[in-house]
Amino acid sequence: MSERDIDVVVLGATGVTGRRVAAYLSERAPAAGRTWAAAARDQAQLARVLDEEGVTGAHTLLADVADPGSLSDLASRARVVLDLVGPYTLYGRPVIEACVAAGTHYVDLSGEIPFVRAIVDGFDASAAAAGVKVVQVCGFEALPPDMSVRMAADAARERFGEELESADLEAWVTGPPGLPRASDMISGGTLQSIVAVAGADGADTVSDPAALIGEPGVAAGVRARSPITLAPRRGHTGDVIAPMAPAPFINPAVIHRSGALAGTPPLRYREGIALGGHVATLPLRVAGAGALTATQVALRGLTRAGAGPRRRVAGALGRALPGSGFGPAADRLHAWRWGMRTYARTTGGHELEVTVDGEAHPGYLATARMIGEAGLLLASDGATPERFGCVTPSIALGSASAPSFEHAGVRFSVSA
């Protein structure tokens, strides 16, 4: 890749998240000594979006996921392609094919676990042989949780010579002041991705914590040790813990694949959103957790339905729900704070905590910055481990890369 003229390309730079990746790289890439380009299928729209984001002088490329030749040209010029064109179940495979063929690292934000499994099955061996990293689910889902558990596992080995027995992750999010808006929490693109998962082949694997593990023995150990549960529970500090949003079926599969790739034994992993507050609000918080649980139970039930009914329901939802242009307003992206705390326990009984503190909207602005930073790391020789194939964020980037995400407003710390 030494002859490539562009380090990082943002494909889909006109989308809700892609435009913010472009804005981040326009400031961060020069400081990191890297080149970047924005790519989309419509030159006029791309120019307008970059102008709206205050991005000037950017190198631009034309590429269309329906045009294999344009994808091949794009991949042949880049060291890393950041794919922001979803739903990935519908549009991701041609981009991955072009990147693996060209020897180019690939990164996306897919939370569509059946699609991720299909890519692992179809490209892991060829990507590894080509020295390519195919890194999926590399935003708010699942980079911070995956990195947190991997940092805890690495610390357990370094400090105690032990493996992790369990890890409980509790997340929190604080929105901007004022009345919340419907578009604040989830975009049309995310909703359409959920619909795509529900209607896809292999949808019944969504709630399998071992969905991304190919070795039957390891997969069986994960299923026995760490089933995905949806019931509300009390957290380590007494908060009510609700199922993770937008779906509790994404991070576990990634984290357990990371463990399998790292050769660590299966651990018990649980996660959720902490609904904290005064004791007087406990009934309301329990009710809120129950409502979130009911939604996720319904989603799981849909993925387990027969193919015909499932696809009909998914099709109806796809027509009824907002499309990819719907998302958080620009003035609602910055005044967010969020965080995660992972309570880990080793096989010898030692305890570790990994804390994540983040700023900006977690699903869109923070995610855009994180995937942008991941692209810069992958484009830098020697900055990440020499591990190739279809790999998870923590395996692709390594826990030692965690300090780099401070540039993206995300800070990791480990304490014993």
Secondary structure, DSSP 8 states (H G I E B T S, - for coil): -TT-SEEEEEETTTSTTHHHHHHHHHHHHHHHT--EEEEES-HHHHHHHHHHTT--S-EEEE--TT-HHHHHHHHHHEEEEEE--S-HHHHTHHHHHHHHHHT-EEEE----HHHHHHHHHHHHHHHHHTT-EEE-S-BTTBHHHHHHHHHHHHHHHHHHS--EEEEEEEEEEE--SSS--TTTT--HHHHHHHHHHHHSTTGGGTT-TTTT---HHHHHHHHHH-----S-EE-TTS-EEE--SS-TTSHHHHHHHHHHHHT----EEEEEEEE---GGGHHHHHHHHHHHHHHHHHHHHHHTS-HHHHHHHHHHHHHHS--TT----GGGSSS-EEEEEEEEEETTS-EEEEEEEEES-TTTHHHHHHHHHHHHHHTSTTSS-S--EEE-HHHHH-GGGGGGGGGGTEEEEEE-
